[in-house]
């Protein structure tokens, strides 16, 4: 049975003019830590059911500006700028290298981080995300997601300005030209079987651009990392712990 950790350690770091609330489970645990980037408008509390179940390593996440416990950014920011900010946070926490996971909007940002800082990312997990964002509304349809409505989850936990800046950061963004550079890097792509927000073909596009990437369909709709947290945590942990040679052979 997967162990569920207690409450995370909460702190605030001031990085590049932003005050960012950070949550860390199992601070100081051995091995490569896992950094999780959340969906648009989603805060630390939304991610907790998943992250508390990922055992035997430090796991950390942060509230984006204007989300949860992080105040609004005064000015808009770009995806590359936020990627640099996230990795500066990692450096200040003492992590040169990290495993990286991202959900929905955070999955797009995770792709940006991975291609911008390839030497610092050991393994990459992408959940319910896309290689291209054509408009600033990614994530809004999640308000009507079947899993969320059934579970009673409430999103977003953000200010109007926070949501606006998150959406603007990814408007017109694409990783398609950069993803082939991640070949031979362990990448796991999880897509919801009934996701009407980011359908499975988005994951298929990502997998087609990264040689050796693993693409798997999992139960649930767009919010499956949270509504099916135990199963997703077990799969993510197995992927992060798998020997590299075994993963390549399976691919």
C-alpha positions as CSV (number, residue, x, y, z in Angstrom):
1,X,0.0,0.0,0.0
2,X,1.3,3.5,-0.9
3,X,2.1,5.5,2.2
4,X,0.4,8.9,2.5
5,X,2.7,11.6,4.0
6,X,1.5,14.2,6.4
7,X,1.2,17.9,5.8
8,X,4.0,19.5,3.7
9,X,6.4,22.1,4.9
10,X,5.2,25.5,3.6
11,X,7.4,28.5,2.9
12,X,7.6,31.5,0.7
13,X,10.5,32.4,-1.5
14,X,11.1,35.7,-3.3
15,X,12.4,35.0,-6.7
16,X,12.7,37.4,-9.7
17,X,10.4,39.9,-8.0
18,X,7.7,37.3,-7.2
19,X,6.7,35.9,-3.8
20,X,6.0,32.2,-4.3
21,X,4.4,29.8,-1.8
22,X,6.3,26.5,-1.8
23,X,5.1,23.1,-0.4
24,X,7.6,20.3,0.3
25,X,6.8,16.8,1.3
26,X,9.6,14.6,2.9
27,X,12.2,17.4,3.0
28,X,15.7,16.1,2.8
29,X,14.8,12.6,1.5
30,X,17.5,10.9,-0.5
31,X,17.4,10.6,-4.3
32,X,16.3,12.9,-7.0
33,X,13.4,15.2,-5.9
34,X,10.2,15.5,-7.9
35,X,9.0,18.9,-8.9
36,X,5.3,19.1,-9.8
37,X,3.7,21.9,-11.8
38,X,0.0,22.3,-11.5
39,X,-2.8,23.2,-13.8
40,X,-4.2,26.7,-14.4
41,X,-5.7,28.2,-11.3
42,X,-4.9,25.1,-9.2
43,X,-3.1,25.5,-5.9
44,X,-1.1,23.4,-3.5
45,X,-4.2,22.0,-1.8
46,X,-5.5,20.6,-5.1
47,X,-2.2,18.8,-5.7
48,X,-1.8,17.4,-2.2
49,X,-3.9,14.2,-2.6
50,X,-1.5,13.2,-5.4
51,X,1.8,14.5,-4.1
52,X,1.3,13.2,-0.5
53,X,1.2,9.6,-2.0
54,X,4.5,9.7,-3.9
55,X,6.8,8.1,-1.4
56,X,10.5,7.7,-0.8
57,X,11.6,11.0,-2.3
58,X,11.2,14.8,-1.6
59,X,8.3,16.1,-3.6
60,X,7.6,19.8,-4.0
61,X,5.3,22.2,-5.8
62,X,4.5,25.9,-5.8
63,X,1.6,28.2,-6.2
64,X,1.9,30.3,-9.4
65,X,1.5,34.1,-9.0
66,X,-2.0,35.0,-8.1
67,X,-2.9,31.4,-7.2
68,X,-3.4,30.1,-3.6
69,X,-0.9,31.7,-1.3
70,X,1.2,33.5,-3.9
71,X,0.2,37.1,-4.5
72,X,-0.4,38.5,-8.0
73,X,2.5,39.3,-10.3
74,X,2.4,43.0,-11.1
75,X,3.3,42.4,-14.8
76,X,2.6,39.5,-17.2
77,X,5.3,36.8,-17.6
78,X,6.3,34.5,-20.4
79,X,6.7,30.7,-20.4
80,X,10.5,30.9,-20.6
81,X,10.6,33.5,-17.8
82,X,8.5,31.3,-15.5
83,X,10.6,28.2,-16.4
84,X,13.7,30.2,-15.3
85,X,11.9,31.2,-12.1
86,X,10.9,27.6,-11.3
87,X,14.5,26.4,-11.7
88,X,15.8,29.2,-9.6
89,X,13.5,28.1,-6.9
90,X,14.9,24.5,-7.3
91,X,18.5,25.9,-7.0
92,X,17.6,27.8,-3.8
93,X,16.1,24.6,-2.3
94,X,19.4,22.9,-3.0
95,X,18.4,20.9,-6.0
96,X,20.7,20.9,-9.1
97,X,18.8,18.1,-10.8
98,X,15.1,17.2,-10.5
99,X,12.5,14.8,-11.8
100,X,9.7,16.9,-13.3
101,X,6.0,16.3,-13.6
102,X,3.3,18.7,-15.0
103,X,-0.4,18.6,-15.3
104,X,-2.5,20.4,-18.0
105,X,-1.2,24.0,-18.0
106,X,1.7,22.9,-15.8
107,X,2.4,20.1,-18.3
108,X,3.0,22.7,-21.0
109,X,5.3,24.6,-18.6
110,X,7.1,21.4,-17.7
111,X,7.9,20.9,-21.4
112,X,9.3,24.4,-21.5
113,X,11.4,23.7,-18.5
114,X,12.7,20.5,-19.9
115,X,13.8,21.9,-23.2
116,X,15.1,25.1,-21.6
117,X,17.1,23.3,-18.9
118,X,17.7,19.8,-20.3
119,X,20.8,19.1,-18.2
120,X,18.9,19.6,-15.0
121,X,15.9,17.3,-15.7
122,X,16.4,13.6,-15.1
123,X,12.9,12.2,-16.0
124,X,9.8,13.9,-17.2
125,X,6.1,13.0,-16.5
126,X,3.4,14.8,-18.5
127,X,-0.3,14.5,-17.6
128,X,-3.3,15.6,-19.5
129,X,-1.4,18.2,-21.5
130,X,-0.6,19.4,-25.0
131,X,2.3,20.4,-27.2
132,X,0.6,23.6,-28.4
133,X,-1.7,26.2,-26.9
134,X,-3.7,28.2,-29.5
135,X,-5.6,30.5,-27.1
136,X,-5.2,31.8,-23.6
137,X,-8.1,29.6,-22.2
138,X,-6.3,26.3,-21.4
139,X,-7.8,24.9,-18.3
140,X,-11.1,26.8,-18.2
141,X,-13.1,23.8,-19.5
142,X,-11.9,21.9,-16.5
143,X,-14.5,23.7,-14.5
144,X,-17.0,21.3,-16.1
145,X,-14.9,18.2,-16.0
146,X,-16.8,15.1,-15.2
147,X,-14.4,13.9,-12.5
148,X,-14.4,17.3,-10.8
149,X,-18.2,17.6,-10.8
150,X,-18.5,14.1,-9.4
151,X,-15.9,14.6,-6.7
152,X,-17.0,18.1,-5.6
153,X,-13.6,19.6,-6.2
154,X,-13.5,23.4,-6.6
155,X,-11.3,25.1,-9.1
156,X,-9.8,27.6,-9.6
157,X,-8.2,28.9,-6.4
158,X,-6.8,32.0,-8.2
159,X,-7.4,35.7,-8.6
160,X,-8.7,37.1,-11.9
161,X,-5.3,38.6,-12.6
162,X,-3.5,35.4,-11.7
163,X,-5.7,33.5,-14.2
164,X,-5.2,36.1,-16.8
165,X,-1.4,36.1,-16.5
166,X,-1.3,32.3,-16.5
167,X,-3.4,32.1,-19.7
168,X,-1.4,34.8,-21.4
169,X,1.9,33.1,-20.6
170,X,0.9,30.2,-22.7
171,X,-1.2,31.9,-25.4
172,X,0.3,30.8,-28.8
173,X,3.0,28.7,-27.1
174,X,4.2,25.5,-28.7
175,X,6.9,23.0,-27.9
176,X,6.6,21.0,-31.1
177,X,9.9,22.2,-32.6
178,X,11.8,21.6,-29.3
179,X,10.5,18.2,-28.1
180,X,12.7,16.1,-30.5
181,X,15.6,17.3,-28.5
182,X,14.4,15.3,-25.5
183,X,15.0,11.9,-27.3
184,X,16.6,9.3,-25.1
185,X,15.4,11.0,-22.0
186,X,12.8,9.0,-19.9
187,X,9.4,10.5,-20.6
188,X,6.0,9.2,-19.4
189,X,2.8,10.7,-20.9
190,X,-0.5,10.0,-19.0
191,X,-3.8,10.9,-20.7
192,X,-7.3,10.5,-19.3
193,X,-9.5,8.0,-21.1
194,X,-12.5,10.4,-20.9
195,X,-10.7,13.7,-21.0
196,X,-12.9,16.2,-22.9
197,X,-10.5,19.1,-22.1
198,X,-7.3,17.8,-23.5
199,X,-8.2,14.7,-25.6
200,X,-5.8,11.8,-26.0
201,X,-4.5,12.9,-29.4
202,X,-2.6,15.7,-27.7
203,X,-0.6,13.1,-25.8
204,X,-0.1,11.1,-29.0
205,X,1.4,14.2,-30.7
206,X,3.9,14.6,-27.8
207,X,4.8,10.9,-27.9
208,X,5.3,11.2,-31.7
209,X,7.9,14.0,-31.2
210,X,10.0,12.3,-28.5
211,X,11.7,9.0,-29.4
212,X,11.2,6.4,-26.7
213,X,8.4,8.3,-24.8
214,X,5.9,6.1,-23.1
215,X,2.2,7.0,-23.7
216,X,-0.5,5.5,-21.4
217,X,-4.2,6.0,-21.1
218,X,-5.5,6.0,-17.6
219,X,-9.1,5.9,-16.1
220,X,-10.9,9.2,-15.6
221,X,-11.3,12.5,-17.3
222,X,-9.2,15.7,-17.2
223,X,-8.6,15.8,-13.4
224,X,-7.5,12.1,-13.1
225,X,-4.2,13.0,-11.3
226,X,-6.3,14.2,-8.4
227,X,-9.5,12.1,-8.6
228,X,-7.5,8.9,-9.2
229,X,-4.5,10.0,-7.0
230,X,-3.5,6.6,-5.6
231,X,-3.2,4.9,-8.9
232,X,-1.5,7.8,-10.6
233,X,1.0,8.2,-7.7
234,X,1.8,4.5,-7.9
235,X,2.4,4.7,-11.7
236,X,4.6,7.9,-11.4
237,X,6.6,6.3,-8.6
238,X,7.2,3.2,-10.6
239,X,8.4,5.2,-13.6
240,X,10.7,7.3,-11.5
241,X,12.2,4.3,-9.8
242,X,12.6,2.1,-12.9
243,X,16.2,1.4,-14.1
244,X,17.0,3.3,-17.2
245,X,17.9,0.2,-19.2
246,X,14.6,-1.5,-18.4
247,X,12.7,1.6,-19.6
248,X,14.5,1.8,-22.9
249,X,13.9,-1.9,-23.5
250,X,10.2,-1.4,-22.9
251,X,10.1,1.6,-25.3
